[in-house]
Amino acid sequence: MSNAGGASRSNAVLKHRTINRDVSSIKASFNRAVDWGILPSNPLAKVKKARVDDCLKVRYLSEAEETRLRAAIEAREERRRAERDSANGWRAERGYAAAVFAQSGFYRSCEATHPALAQHRMQARRAV
C-alpha cells in the first residue's frame, strides 16, 4: 500500500489513526459492493476500530528552547516597534496623524481612543 507521497508503508509502523482510516475506506468499499449486489455481506462488518488515545501529550519547552523562543519573540517585537515608529515618524514629518496599529494590550488599545497616548509613547521611545 502507498501513501499520497508515493513512499511505501509496508515496513512502517502504522499509528492507530492511520489503520482506522484505511480500514474505514476498505469497509466503505465493501459496503458499496454489498449495495450493488456484488457481495452478500461485508466481510469487515465486525472489525472494530483500533483504540486511539485522544489525550494530547503535554510537552514543555526546555530552558534552551524557552530562551530561544523568548529571544525570537523579543526580536520580532523590536522590529515591529521600529517599523511602527518609522511609519509614524514619516507621518509626523508630513503633518499626518499617527496611525494606530492593532496590538493586544491595554496601552495599545487606549491609544486607539486617545491619540495623545500614542504621541507620548513615541516621545518616550525616542528619549531612550
N, C-alpha and C positions, 0 to 999 in steps of 0.2 A: 504494500500500500504506500502511496506517495502523498506528500502534502502539497500545498499550492506552490511552494518554492522548488519543488522537484526533488528534494532530498528524501532518501528512503528512511522510513520509520521502522523497518523490520527488526533492527537490532537495538533500537532505542528503548529506554524505559519510559513507558507512557504514563501520564498522570490520569487520575480517575476522571477528571472532566473531559479529557480527550477521548477516553474509552467510552464514556457516556454519550458524547456527541456522535461518535462513529456508530455505536450500537443503535442509537435513535434513528440515524439515517438508514441503516440496514433494515430496522424494524418497519420504518415508513415504506420502504420499497416492497417488503413482503406484504404489508397491509394493502398496498396498491395492487399487488399480484392477486391477493385474495379477492379484492373488489372486482377485478376484471375476470375472475373465474379461472385464473391460471393455476392457483394453488387452493387446496381445500381449506387450509388454515395456516396461520402464521407460525412458523417453527420457533420463532423467538418471542412468542407472546408471553411466556412465563419468565423470561430473562429480566431480572431486576437490575436497576441502575447500581453502579458501584457507589459506596458511601463517599461523600465529599465533605471535607472539613470546611465548614463555612466560617469558622472563626479565623479572622485575619491575624497573622502573626505580627506582633508589635516588635519593631526594631528600633533601637536607639542609636543615635549617632555617637561615634567615638569622639574623644576630645579633639583629635586632629581634624575629623570631619566637621565637627561643630565650629572649630576655629576657622577652617577654610570657608565654610558657609557664611559665617558672620562677616568675614573679610570681604567676600564677594558681594554680599548684600550692601555693606557699607560703601564699597567702591561704586556699585550701581547707584546708590542714593546720592553719593557725592557728585557723580557725573550728571545725574538728573538735576541736582541743585544748581550746578554750574550752568547747565543748559537753560534752566528757568531764569536764573539771574542774568544771563547773557541776553535772553529774549526780552526780559523786562527792561534791561538797560537800553537795548535798542529802541524799545517803545518809549522810554523816558526821554531819550535824546531827541525824539521826533514829536514829543508832546502828546503821545498816546497814553491812555490809561493802562496801567499794568494788567496783564492778563491773569486771570485766576485759574491755576492749574489744578485739576482734580487730584486730590490725595487724601488718604484717610487721616484721621486725627483731628482733634478738637481745634488746634491752632489753624490748620489749613481750612477747615470748614467755616471758621469765623471770618477768615479773610474774604470769603465769598460775599458775606453780607457787610463787612467793614473793611473797605479798601485801605483805610489808614493802617490797619494791621499789616497788610502786605508791604506797604511802604516802610513801615517800621522794621519789618523783618529784613528787607533789602538793605536798609541802612545799618542794621546790626551786623549783617553778614559782611558788609564792606569794612566795618570797623575792626573785624577780626583779622 
